[in-house]
Amino acid sequence: VNLDIRRGEIVGLAGLLGSGRTELAKIIFGDDQDFTGELYMDGKEIRLKNPKMAIKNGVAYCTEERRSEGIFGLMSIADNIVMPSIDNYTKAGVIDDRKKNRTVDSFIRRLAVKTPSARTEIRKLSGGNIQKVVVAREFSNDPCLIIADQPTRGIDVGAAEFIRRRIVAMRDEGVAILLVTADLNEALELSDSIVVMHGGEIVAYYPDTKQLTEEELGFYMLGVKRQTPEE
């Protein structure tokens, strides 16, 4: 795999289950050290040995497996949202509850998270609402690179549209975004460029998606080279 992601760009990483897309995302986030090769940020080689190092370097990861990998199940919705960026809400060792609550309430309202309270344990929410909270958390941490793995899967249309708009807005603010998806329409709608993975390898790269069709993208995702009439 050879992949470049620039600031102010959404790179769509398209692939079906088993293509290697999530494994690549975890490597970039420091959650999988079983690889050879180099990772560069701002032109300097870095080695992210764990997710904590990745977060400190401005990398946010919205995992596909929200319930098993993306939450602190026994903690509240509010704490799950602010935990990775808790330093932003702390002064002299004391949490600024007013600032924290403003952020939490804003995301719960805008994403229409169905919950009795921000103090509700996150494990008690439905899968779709857990997904909304995880997305809110990663987007609120002022990252320079967002890895969004199936960010709109399993949530309602309104929240999905908000997330898509937010992804585009963060791109426009100069954030680099790796959009990992099996959704052909989402990949084409949001991505500035698209990389297709199959069998653990990149099988196609489209620096410009304007002329790309769902049919052609789908062929490569299935590992089938589209033949021309001459062939």
Number of C-alpha atoms within 10 A of each C-alpha: 9 8 10 9 16 16 15 19 22 27 25 29 27 27 29 19 12 12 20 16 25 21 14 18 22 17 18 22 25 18 17 16 14 6 8 6 6 9 16 11 12 8 7 7 10 14 14 20 15 16 19 14 15 20 21 13 16 13 23 26 25 24 24 19 13 19 19 10 11 18 23 17 17 12 15 18 28 23 21 24 27 21 15 17 16 15 12 14 18 14 9 5 8 9 14 13 11 10 12 18 16 10 18 22 15 12 21 21 10 13 22 14 23 15 16 8 13 19 12 16 18 24 17 14 19 14 16 18 23 24 27 26 25 21 24 23 26 23 21 16 20 14 20 19 28 25 26 24 22 19 23 23 16 13 19 14 10 11 18 17 14 14 20 15 13 13 22 18 13 21 21 14 13 14 22 23 27 24 26 28 25 21 17 17 11 17 24 20 13 19 22 18 19 25 26 26 25 21 16 14 13 21 17 16 17 16 11 11 17 12 7 12 12 12 11 12 23 20 13 21 25 15 17 13 13 13 8 6 5 4 5
